Amino acid sequence: MKTYKIIFYLVLLVAFHSCTEDLEPTPPDFTSDELFFSNPDNFEAGLNGIYDALQSNGIFGRMPILLDGVSDNGLAHFSSVGDIESFGDGTITPEVNNVIESAYQGPYVVIQRANSLLVNMIGADKGTLSQEKFNNIIAQARVLRALAYKRLVYLFGGVPLYTTPLGINTSIEISRATREEVISFILTELSEAAQQLSTAPLDGVAGRVTKQAALALHAQTMVYEARLGNQSWNDALTSVTNAKNTAESAGAILVTSGNGNDGLANYNAVFNENNEDNNELLFYIKYDFDIDNGTNIQSNFSVVAGTLYMSAHTNLANDFYTTDGLSITNPQSIYNASTPYLNRDPRLNASLVVPGDLFSDGESLNPFEGQGSNSNLLTDFSIRKFTTLNNDVELNRGGLDIPVMRYAEVLLLFAEAENQVNGPTTNAYNAINALRKRVNIADVTTGLSKDAFNDEVIHERRVELAFEGKRWFDLITLGIANETINGINEGLGRSFTPNKQELFPIPKVEVDRNSNLTQNPGY
């Protein structure tokens, strides 16, 4: 089966209340938990319920792309995502009622479900489950809970932190934990859970959390914190090396297509619905329209859709190098302004729709002409990754899985941490050059200084991970959001207020219902 074992909806009606985008972050008491989980056969159904909550638009779904819409990669501009649009132009207030509200509430659905399962499993009779499977289910739930807290802390700062199910009365009284407490909890959970996980998914079910997934999430957190000065780069390098070695021993690779000579086909193979569950994806969210309605990414972000939520910034298009590995502003590059999209890094055409691309209209092919092709576009560039240029596709039947952690990112984390500790070593160069070789562009220039090499790593993160929800976190943890966002000179009203917009506002509805929940600075 393409997704998890999802024949659990009926039992979930007993175990959990229904989840909607408007669900409170701490749902009411689950009075049937004790009865439901008294049967060990229901433990796995409870775990499936946690995975199901990850599909929420407030966590994954369209959220990774929308996060790029507040970075320098893209610009949101549609009423359905109005709070993301207002965040992008610096006019955001706590009176959010859509995307940011769901970004706060959605992770708490995951947390509440994980807490319910864990409280009822720890110390319980494992029934006919093997000890290994019993421990594995617990470990998966801990990783998913940590992932939810990770999303919360990097978007909202210190948030209410709890590890048991909360009733409605308790949920409206709980105070915020410190940021340090939440980060410490995340790192501990990921580290301890990894020890109980296998490198193979439980029962061979695709999309399950594995040891390498937990370690990669730990490594990513350590690098983020090292950038902020909260962890040592030595410890970050240790974490990343462990994740990298574990992933590689489990068969992680950079995916290619055919004979590997076509860089564009190689990169696109990672995001091909016919190539799902590939060995580059360390953790990903499963979608299938026929089972769980899939995603609405195509209808929200494809240039062939009637409503277009986002445009891509011109500066992102310009940031893709030429195939000789040089910036288009470098006088030695092979860039030609009269044919600006030829001889470019293939990830440009994989990530963005650029003028001259062909999209289908019935049986004919018509050229995309930038803003002239779609009145909703604010630039000449639309999102290509995760979408199609086929007008005949059913827009609301998206079944493509959404990556959370890829082996490619682990290589970039390793290159960054290795460089910070030991300088631009051969190992650091090899890690970043592996990604360039996959798309057949020239290696990074040799003999770079430590700072110059780091710049290349961050550039590589931008073009490799575009629209996967990573760029915003890079801007914030690297401390470059102010200069980068306010440096966008495209006449699109982008604005960033330092000492405020490093975090989203806590939704006013949450502060109003909980007198102990304080607002973030500047709001």
GUROFI-827968 format. One line per 8 residues: number of its first residue (from 1); their letters; for each residue x, y, z of C-alpha. Coordinates in Angstrom, 3 decimals, always signed. Example, Ala and Ser with C-alpha at 12.3 -4.5 7.8 and 13.67 -1.06 7.14 Angstrom:
GUROFI-827968
1> AS> +12.300/-4.500/+7.800; +13.670/-1.060/+7.140 .
***
This chain:
GUROFI-827968
1> MKTYKIIF> +0.000/+0.000/+0.000; +1.275/+3.463/-0.848; +0.641/+5.072/+2.542; +0.736/+3.837/+6.091; -1.568/+1.083/+7.167; -4.482/+3.460/+7.236; -7.291/+1.046/+7.966; -7.576/+2.748/+11.305 .
9> YLVLLVAF> -10.067/+5.552/+10.816; -12.897/+3.711/+12.518; -10.921/+2.922/+15.642; -9.523/+6.443/+15.678; -13.031/+7.737/+16.108; -12.901/+6.019/+19.469; -9.344/+6.992/+20.295; -9.244/+10.576/+19.096 .
17> HSCTEDLE> -11.642/+13.363/+18.337; -11.740/+14.520/+14.714; -9.061/+16.955/+13.640; -9.780/+20.091/+11.632; -7.774/+23.188/+10.858; -9.777/+24.965/+13.591; -9.025/+22.405/+16.290; -7.810/+23.890/+19.557 .
25> PTPPDFTS> -4.131/+23.268/+20.284; -4.993/+21.292/+23.390; -8.161/+19.332/+22.536; -10.678/+18.293/+25.213; -10.190/+15.243/+27.425; -10.059/+11.992/+25.506; -12.316/+10.041/+27.879; -11.966/+6.775/+25.924 .
33> DELFFSNP> -8.169/+6.635/+25.874; -7.794/+4.294/+28.811; -10.354/+1.875/+27.458; -9.041/+2.037/+23.900; -5.401/+1.503/+24.816; -6.207/-1.261/+27.284; -5.979/-3.461/+24.201; -2.335/-3.594/+23.015 .
41> DNFEAGLN> -3.580/-4.352/+19.503; -4.618/-0.700/+19.301; -1.151/+0.745/+19.959; -0.258/+0.766/+16.282; -3.591/+2.373/+15.406; -2.757/+5.130/+17.881; +0.614/+5.616/+16.189; -1.097/+5.866/+12.818 .
49> GIYDALQS> -3.228/+8.637/+14.255; -0.102/+10.662/+14.996; +1.169/+10.216/+11.448; -2.223/+11.254/+10.150; -2.018/+14.547/+12.068; +1.285/+15.376/+10.368; -0.600/+15.760/+7.100; -2.311/+18.879/+8.429 .
57> NGIFGRMP> -1.749/+22.030/+6.371; -0.414/+23.654/+9.535; +2.555/+21.288/+9.731; +3.328/+19.787/+6.368; +0.879/+19.749/+3.480; +1.337/+23.209/+1.990; +3.203/+24.687/+4.989; +6.791/+24.051/+3.817 .
65> ILLDGVSD> +6.126/+25.958/+0.599; +4.367/+28.779/+2.450; +7.366/+29.140/+4.761; +9.435/+29.871/+1.671; +6.836/+32.553/+0.981; +8.137/+34.635/+3.900; +11.779/+34.062/+2.932; +13.680/+35.522/+0.012 .
73> NGLAHFSS> +12.610/+32.553/-2.126; +8.995/+33.512/-2.624; +6.174/+35.925/-1.959; +2.694/+34.867/-0.853; -0.145/+36.940/-2.293; -3.592/+35.440/-1.889; -6.429/+36.050/+0.569; -6.455/+32.441/+1.767 .
81> VGDIESFG> -2.914/+32.907/+3.071; -3.327/+36.526/+4.121; -1.369/+36.247/+7.367; +1.645/+34.868/+5.486; +1.291/+37.722/+3.022; +1.158/+40.291/+5.842; +4.151/+38.688/+7.536; +6.052/+39.057/+4.277 .
89> DGTITPEV> +5.352/+42.773/+4.032; +5.958/+43.429/+7.724; +2.379/+44.326/+8.690; +1.650/+41.149/+10.655; -0.331/+41.398/+13.900; -1.420/+38.711/+16.399; -4.941/+38.729/+14.895; -4.063/+35.804/+12.627 .
97> NNVIESAY> -6.796/+33.398/+11.669; -5.453/+31.073/+9.039; -1.951/+29.847/+8.262; -0.101/+31.035/+11.347; -2.924/+29.948/+13.610; -2.849/+26.462/+12.099; +0.967/+26.459/+12.345; +0.551/+26.881/+16.098 .
105> QGPYVVIQ> -2.391/+24.558/+16.589; -1.465/+21.751/+14.192; +1.666/+20.590/+16.039; -0.290/+20.408/+19.286; -2.660/+17.885/+17.716; +0.396/+15.726/+17.009; +1.665/+16.294/+20.549; -1.671/+15.500/+22.201 .
113> RANSLLVN> -2.036/+12.285/+20.227; +1.554/+11.269/+20.956; +1.121/+12.019/+24.659; -2.061/+9.914/+24.773; -0.318/+6.956/+23.185; +2.876/+7.204/+25.219; +1.164/+7.605/+28.586; -0.895/+4.518/+27.910 .
121> MIGADKGT> +1.977/+2.437/+26.506; +4.800/+3.084/+28.930; +4.602/+0.417/+31.618; +1.624/-1.268/+29.946; +1.137/-4.904/+28.963; +2.562/-5.322/+25.453; +0.184/-8.186/+24.689; +1.287/-10.174/+21.651 .
129> LSQEKFNN> +3.667/-7.442/+20.456; +7.332/-8.314/+20.515; +9.429/-6.191/+22.851; +11.278/-4.795/+19.831; +8.071/-3.690/+18.113; +6.653/-2.318/+21.359; +9.782/-0.216/+21.906; +9.837/+0.850/+18.259 .
137> IIAQARVL> +6.274/+2.205/+18.406; +7.147/+4.209/+21.525; +10.295/+5.555/+19.868; +8.423/+6.608/+16.732; +5.854/+8.481/+18.799; +8.634/+10.287/+20.672; +10.299/+11.362/+17.418; +7.029/+12.643/+15.951 .
145> RALAYKRL> +6.293/+14.559/+19.156; +9.795/+16.042/+19.073; +9.286/+16.989/+15.420; +6.107/+18.857/+16.363; +7.865/+20.727/+19.173; +10.740/+21.465/+16.798; +8.378/+23.183/+14.378; +6.819/+25.166/+17.239 .
153> VYLFGGVP> +10.041/+26.357/+18.843; +11.615/+27.619/+15.619; +8.467/+29.476/+14.613; +7.172/+30.693/+17.987; +10.024/+30.376/+20.495; +9.409/+28.886/+23.925; +5.959/+27.304/+23.961; +3.890/+25.290/+26.449 .
161> LYTTPLGI> +5.734/+22.009/+26.918; +3.905/+18.978/+28.281; +4.256/+15.225/+27.949; +0.899/+14.006/+29.240; -2.567/+14.559/+27.750; -4.085/+17.838/+28.914; -7.721/+18.443/+29.673; -9.358/+21.654/+28.519 .
169> NTSIEISR> -9.097/+23.299/+31.938; -5.378/+22.611/+32.262; -4.666/+23.617/+28.683; -5.894/+27.176/+29.256; -3.635/+27.668/+32.263; -0.276/+26.311/+31.138; +2.609/+28.757/+30.774; +5.333/+28.859/+28.153 .
177> ATREEVIS> +8.494/+26.875/+28.725; +11.749/+28.594/+27.896; +13.215/+28.121/+24.454; +16.184/+26.334/+26.033; +13.876/+23.863/+27.781; +12.064/+23.010/+24.554; +15.296/+22.563/+22.576; +16.760/+20.374/+25.319 .
185> FILTELSE> +13.629/+18.232/+25.302; +13.760/+17.845/+21.498; +17.415/+16.804/+21.463; +16.951/+14.336/+24.309; +13.881/+12.764/+22.736; +15.523/+12.358/+19.348; +18.719/+10.943/+20.802; +17.019/+8.450/+23.115 .
193> AAQQLSTA> +14.417/+7.393/+20.570; +17.089/+6.727/+17.948; +18.565/+4.053/+20.212; +15.298/+2.100/+20.047; +14.792/+2.428/+16.305; +16.006/+0.273/+13.450; +17.443/+1.519/+10.161; +14.617/-0.377/+8.450 .
201> PLDGVAGR> +11.045/+0.963/+8.839; +8.861/-1.004/+11.227; +7.194/-3.923/+9.402; +8.580/-2.523/+6.153; +5.919/+0.206/+6.079; +7.182/+3.109/+3.956; +7.259/+6.505/+5.602; +7.839/+5.245/+9.132 .
209> VTKQAALA> +10.447/+6.931/+11.313; +13.792/+5.128/+11.297; +17.026/+5.490/+13.239; +18.609/+7.567/+10.479; +15.581/+9.866/+10.372; +15.770/+10.546/+14.100; +19.518/+11.143/+13.936; +19.162/+13.462/+10.932 .
217> LHAQTMVY> +16.564/+15.566/+12.758; +18.915/+15.696/+15.750; +21.790/+16.774/+13.508; +19.725/+19.494/+11.862; +18.737/+20.846/+15.280; +22.337/+20.798/+16.470; +23.499/+22.759/+13.422; +20.718/+25.310/+13.876 .
225> EARLGNQS> +21.708/+25.733/+17.520; +25.418/+25.915/+16.714; +24.678/+28.747/+14.295; +22.910/+30.556/+17.130; +25.806/+29.947/+19.511; +23.805/+27.594/+21.740; +25.743/+24.421/+20.883; +29.374/+23.845/+20.034 .
233> WNDALTSV> +30.262/+23.151/+16.424; +32.260/+20.143/+17.613; +29.120/+18.593/+19.091; +27.153/+19.506/+15.987; +29.751/+17.803/+13.787; +29.597/+14.674/+15.951; +25.812/+14.576/+15.591; +25.891/+15.144/+11.826 .
241> TNAKNTAE> +28.629/+12.556/+11.282; +26.618/+9.994/+13.220; +23.525/+10.728/+11.129; +25.497/+10.620/+7.882; +27.258/+7.349/+8.661; +24.046/+5.699/+9.841; +22.122/+6.837/+6.771; +24.836/+5.644/+4.410 .
249> SAGAILVT> +25.116/+2.270/+6.102; +21.348/+1.914/+5.672; +21.634/+2.550/+1.937; +20.986/+6.288/+1.635; +22.089/+7.684/-1.721; +21.629/+10.702/-3.946; +18.958/+9.528/-6.359; +19.666/+9.614/-10.098 .
257> SGNGNDGL> +17.714/+8.658/-13.203; +18.686/+6.344/-16.032; +22.398/+6.485/-16.765; +22.803/+9.566/-14.565; +23.905/+11.859/-17.383; +20.809/+14.058/-17.295; +21.157/+16.384/-14.308; +17.582/+17.651/-14.522 .
265> ANYNAVFN> +16.161/+14.126/-14.672; +18.383/+13.098/-11.763; +17.087/+15.862/-9.520; +13.464/+15.459/-10.593; +13.650/+11.751/-9.753; +13.676/+12.674/-6.059; +10.230/+14.274/-6.378; +8.613/+11.908/-8.854 .
273> ENNEDNNE> +5.417/+10.243/-7.672; +6.455/+7.132/-9.596; +9.702/+7.049/-7.613; +8.371/+7.541/-4.128; +10.033/+5.823/-1.171; +13.420/+6.320/-2.836; +16.644/+5.953/-0.864; +17.335/+9.662/-0.635 .
281> LLFYIKYD> +14.270/+10.331/+1.491; +15.166/+9.754/+5.138; +11.762/+10.902/+6.363; +8.747/+12.091/+4.438; +4.994/+12.550/+4.803; +2.916/+10.078/+2.821; -0.032/+11.235/+0.727; -2.530/+9.387/-1.427 .
289> FDIDNGTN> -5.667/+11.027/-2.772; -7.654/+7.795/-2.826; -6.952/+7.180/+0.863; -6.582/+10.556/+2.552; -7.438/+13.171/-0.107; -3.788/+13.884/-0.880; -2.503/+17.454/-0.992; -3.770/+20.660/-2.587 .
297> IQSNFSVV> -0.288/+21.801/-3.628; -1.065/+21.627/-7.344; -4.199/+23.769/-7.026; -2.479/+26.304/-4.746; +0.950/+26.711/-6.302; +0.970/+25.489/-9.910; +1.023/+28.106/-12.647; -1.680/+26.134/-14.478 .
305> AGTLYMSA> -4.084/+26.546/-11.558; -6.721/+29.236/-11.450; -5.627/+30.510/-8.034; -1.948/+31.031/-7.403; -0.842/+31.563/-3.803; +2.793/+32.472/-4.437; +5.293/+33.907/-6.861; +9.008/+33.123/-6.767 .
313> HTNLANDF> +11.398/+36.006/-6.258; +13.569/+37.021/-9.190; +16.599/+36.951/-6.913; +16.062/+33.228/-6.385; +16.089/+32.606/-10.132; +19.245/+34.684/-10.411; +20.943/+32.734/-7.626; +21.166/+29.497/-9.622 .
321> YTTDGLSI> +24.671/+29.233/-11.062; +25.683/+28.360/-14.573; +26.835/+24.825/-15.327; +30.444/+25.929/-14.903; +29.662/+26.399/-11.204; +29.897/+30.198/-11.245; +27.422/+32.926/-10.363; +25.729/+34.686/-13.273 .
329> TNPQSIYN> +27.327/+37.928/-12.001; +30.797/+36.420/-12.298; +32.382/+37.807/-15.505; +34.111/+34.460/-16.028; +30.854/+32.484/-16.100; +29.240/+31.291/-19.322; +26.042/+33.204/-18.561; +24.485/+34.946/-21.563 .
337> ASTPYLNR> +21.839/+37.582/-20.800; +20.205/+37.064/-24.204; +19.528/+33.386/-23.339; +19.344/+33.638/-19.551; +18.020/+30.151/-18.847; +20.437/+28.161/-20.939; +23.504/+26.507/-19.401; +22.144/+27.001/-15.906 .
345> DPRLNASL> +22.107/+24.709/-12.891; +19.352/+22.179/-13.762; +17.779/+22.751/-10.366; +16.586/+26.118/-11.713; +14.247/+24.419/-14.180; +13.307/+21.776/-11.627; +12.366/+24.352/-8.988; +10.944/+27.261/-10.993 .
353> VVPGDLFS> +8.788/+27.819/-14.037; +10.772/+30.299/-16.143; +9.776/+32.248/-19.257; +9.944/+29.986/-22.288; +8.941/+26.805/-20.452; +6.207/+24.874/-22.204; +2.976/+23.900/-20.532; +0.208/+21.803/-22.013 .
361> DGESLNPF> -3.181/+23.098/-23.085; -5.150/+20.173/-24.348; -2.982/+18.590/-27.018; -0.886/+21.688/-27.728; +2.120/+23.155/-25.977; +2.161/+26.836/-25.173; +5.113/+28.870/-23.894; +5.036/+30.351/-20.440 .
369> EGQGSNSN> +5.600/+34.099/-20.666; +6.078/+35.042/-17.028; +3.572/+37.468/-15.576; +1.890/+37.683/-18.953; +0.825/+34.049/-18.685; -0.911/+34.352/-15.318; -2.447/+37.525/-13.937; -1.887/+36.315/-10.382 .
377> LLTDFSIR> +1.894/+36.248/-10.746; +3.853/+39.172/-9.291; +7.143/+38.123/-10.892; +8.127/+36.177/-13.991; +8.651/+33.037/-11.937; +6.344/+30.443/-10.480; +6.966/+27.289/-8.454; +7.780/+24.158/-10.441 .
385> KFTTLNND> +8.857/+21.770/-7.666; +6.004/+19.503/-6.491; +3.793/+20.757/-9.351; +3.226/+20.040/-13.023; +2.776/+22.121/-16.163; +0.111/+19.717/-17.400; -3.228/+21.528/-17.688; -5.050/+18.208/-17.818 .
393> VELNRGGL> -4.048/+17.119/-14.311; -6.714/+17.032/-11.614; -5.610/+19.925/-9.435; -6.878/+18.581/-6.115; -5.628/+15.023/-6.439; -2.058/+15.544/-5.275; -0.495/+12.280/-4.180; +3.158/+13.287/-4.083 .
401> DIPVMRYA> +4.868/+12.674/-0.740; +6.431/+15.672/+1.018; +10.088/+15.330/+2.104; +11.019/+16.247/+5.664; +14.658/+15.123/+5.671; +16.720/+14.106/+2.668; +20.174/+12.579/+2.520; +21.138/+15.590/+0.391 .
409> EVLLLFAE> +20.516/+17.868/+3.364; +22.584/+15.641/+5.646; +25.510/+16.085/+3.241; +25.059/+19.851/+3.395; +24.841/+19.803/+7.192; +28.045/+17.786/+7.249; +29.840/+20.175/+4.870; +28.834/+23.120/+7.043 .
417> AENQVNGP> +29.779/+21.561/+10.371; +33.044/+20.081/+9.056; +34.033/+23.470/+7.676; +33.206/+25.229/+10.937; +35.370/+22.810/+12.929; +38.205/+21.928/+10.552; +37.929/+24.395/+7.702; +37.158/+23.472/+4.074 .
425> TTNAYNAI> +38.644/+19.988/+4.152; +38.526/+17.451/+1.345; +35.628/+15.759/+3.150; +33.702/+19.035/+3.252; +34.323/+19.629/-0.450; +33.330/+16.059/-1.315; +30.014/+16.406/+0.501; +28.911/+19.529/-1.326 .
433> NALRKRVN> +30.379/+18.449/-4.676; +28.364/+15.227/-4.558; +25.210/+17.314/-4.961; +26.711/+19.255/-7.846; +27.855/+16.095/-9.589; +24.297/+14.757/-9.357; +23.060/+17.694/-11.483; +26.223/+17.803/-13.611 .
441> IADVTTGL> +27.558/+21.234/-12.749; +31.155/+22.080/-11.892; +32.597/+21.519/-8.427; +33.034/+24.249/-5.859; +36.117/+26.367/-6.514; +39.107/+24.971/-4.622; +41.257/+26.915/-2.172; +38.394/+28.869/-0.615 .
449> SKDAFNDE> +38.645/+30.439/+2.826; +36.482/+29.095/+5.632; +33.970/+31.952/+5.252; +33.854/+31.706/+1.470; +33.275/+27.965/+1.634; +30.477/+28.480/+4.154; +28.860/+30.922/+1.739; +28.915/+28.209/-0.915 .
457> VIHERRVE> +27.274/+25.744/+1.479; +24.464/+28.178/+2.284; +24.013/+28.922/-1.419; +23.843/+25.202/-2.111; +21.208/+24.785/+0.598; +19.100/+27.460/-1.067; +19.102/+25.948/-4.551; +18.989/+22.307/-3.443 .
465> LAFEGKRW> +16.206/+22.693/-0.862; +14.072/+25.423/-2.445; +10.381/+25.237/-1.428; +11.021/+22.447/+1.059; +10.507/+24.833/+3.978; +14.173/+25.175/+4.958; +15.170/+28.646/+3.747; +13.272/+30.573/+6.434 .
473> FDLITLGI> +14.971/+28.637/+9.220; +18.331/+29.228/+7.546; +17.757/+32.986/+7.415; +16.808/+33.112/+11.089; +19.417/+30.768/+12.549; +22.173/+32.325/+10.438; +21.073/+35.800/+11.557; +20.783/+37.121/+7.992 .
481> ANETINGI> +17.023/+37.643/+7.675; +17.216/+41.409/+8.200; +19.799/+42.124/+5.509; +18.417/+39.504/+3.136; +14.694/+40.282/+3.260; +15.160/+44.043/+3.367; +17.702/+43.725/+0.569; +15.130/+42.430/-1.917 .
489> NEGLGRSF> +14.848/+45.261/-4.422; +12.047/+43.998/-6.595; +9.355/+46.560/-5.778; +7.166/+43.980/-4.068; +6.943/+45.543/-0.621; +8.998/+42.974/+1.254; +9.919/+44.046/+4.780; +11.441/+42.465/+7.877 .
497> TPNKQELF> +11.489/+43.996/+11.358; +14.455/+42.757/+13.431; +13.921/+41.780/+17.064; +10.325/+40.958/+16.161; +9.916/+38.877/+13.045; +12.439/+36.252/+13.991; +9.307/+34.639/+15.437; +5.688/+34.443/+14.393 .
505> PIPKVEVD> +3.147/+36.012/+16.757; +1.339/+33.704/+19.140; -2.211/+33.756/+17.705; -4.357/+36.213/+19.663; -7.081/+33.624/+20.127; -4.598/+31.480/+22.076; -3.450/+34.358/+24.283; -7.058/+35.380/+24.927 .
513> RNSNLTQN> -8.058/+31.915/+26.121; -4.964/+31.434/+28.318; -4.029/+34.280/+30.662; -0.662/+32.614/+31.370; +0.351/+32.566/+27.696; +2.500/+35.617/+26.938; +2.938/+37.190/+23.489; +6.192/+37.290/+21.552 .
521> PGY> +8.235/+40.545/+21.635; +7.138/+43.295/+19.251; +3.573/+42.066/+18.855 .
***
